[in-house]
């Protein structure tokens, strides 16, 4: 995701220059409690993420924060990196590799047709529900710290679609975490309060609601019950979740090993110190060479906290899904009895 | 791809084949309506470019973008040509598979779907489309009569516009999003604007309710027919027969055994997830004190 990160950085840079002139007090605003996305923006986001599969992509959200609601009214994709040949094919120039010029242009163009011209965050496609990663936190931090405290990240999981689920979530970094991260402190923040989920609603204007009504009346939106897993294109979600869980547990163990190594180091230094002081008593040595064990830096906590949160998310997901499977099984038992 | 926005001059010589049908994805209809809401004050007609692909003689429109356009009182039209070309280039960098296939508009001041100005704009888009003659989509947001919001497709037949069949299309993502927009509303279509919940959707429960409703409707239908001593429509009867035959015939004991085993597995997984959560909580506590 390094390119998305670069894309986001340039985005932040651009908007900073625009915004600093316009709102100097923007950080003083209160925090939003809910995110409302326009139907069109949601469709655009889902389309971009789906079209780009299997690549994971990101984009920018435009809108406005209004009181306790953050309105997302439009979005546009960031450029995915391409090889140099592709660039020449489509008339791109060498300088615009991270798409800074592209983003600038896009914002300008959209303003011409009266689209909101204020960046309120970014979106990103995620694979199978895993999102707690340091780059994501860093990027979101740069948004909330530099641009506006109300910036959100919308995470869309295209793989959930084969189970008939629409998985879009809105996240922000908590105030507590931002303070601690800004101070570069390594103190403990509860894993579940690093990234905080905000309620997400989709809002449609009256004209689009009218269109929705027509479509709904025509029964084109009928949902098909996914009782029998005939579609082999997507593996059993339970299995997939377990698989990912295992991987994340491995990652967590790896992180924990760093802590254990650190603790062992401390113990070793303490032993050494004890031995030295013992020797000093024994041979009445006045030498003052206190061991320097404090110099060893403690390993950063962020990764393991994020992994713990990710694991918890998977557990919740597994619980939710197994509840569904159980009721499905119950249904099958009843059907079997009747048949 | 270069041709998608290049060469405006050489199309007049060889007339391009016209599409015979157009499938419009929901995102395009949404985009046109959104654009209409964001129009300049006093502006009647909004126009935009359609992007998509051509399969034989069917055009599938998968994306669109708004293009500025100004109409003078004397019937002149100014289309943002630079804008159209630049936007087309920008979007091609994200998704090079979509080409310009035509344009959309809302009806002009007099309410007719197409007029002289449409002819002029159509001429302009004939140069912008690469493979085929452009299609023209008219999105009518005026909600007159019982029509609702209508979508109509047109192609140029040499001396005017000829209407071609036009239908809404949905891909899986769109279908899910739209279904969510409808079902997530607290009181569906109780107000003009709609706000729907996206999170924690119980799609399976809703789908099950839908299925139950269908079964009820079917049972009512069959009952009514029997009461009236009429024959059931053979098509329905055949479909019903097929649906019932689809139920797998498994030995009762085998089926129950398999189900029991599966239930046990799922319970085990769910239990393990619970244990993991407890472990994580303990881990967090240790971390905190450390």
Interface residues (C-beta under 8 A of the other chain):
Chain A: X36 X37 X38 X39 X40 X42 X43 X44 X46 X47 X48 X50 X51 X52 X77 X79 X80 X89 X90 X91 X92 X102 X105 X106 X109 X112 X113 X114 X115 X158 X161 X164 X165 X166 X168 X169 X188 X190 X191 X199 X200 X201 X202 X203 X204 X205 X206 X207 X208 X209 X210 X211 X212 X213 X214 X215 X216 X220 X221 X222 X223 X224 X225 X226 X238 X242 X245 X249 X259 X301 X304 X305 X308 X311 X312 X314 X315 X316 X318 X319 X322 X323 X324 X325 X326 X329 X332 X333 X335 X336 X339
Chain B: X1 X2 X26 X27 X29 X30 X31 X33 X34 X35 X36 X37 X38 X39 X40 X62 X63 X66 X67 X68 X80 X83 X86 X87 X89 X90 X92 X93 X94 X95 X96 X97 X141 X143 X148 X149 X168 X170 X171 X172 X173 X174 X175 X176 X177 X178 X179 X180 X181 X182 X184 X188 X189 X192 X193 X194 X195 X196 X197 X198 X199 X201 X203 X204 X206 X207 X208 X210 X211 X247 X249 X250 X252 X255 X256 X259 X262 X263 X266 X267 X269 X270 X273 X274 X276 X277 X280 X283 X284 X287 X288 X290
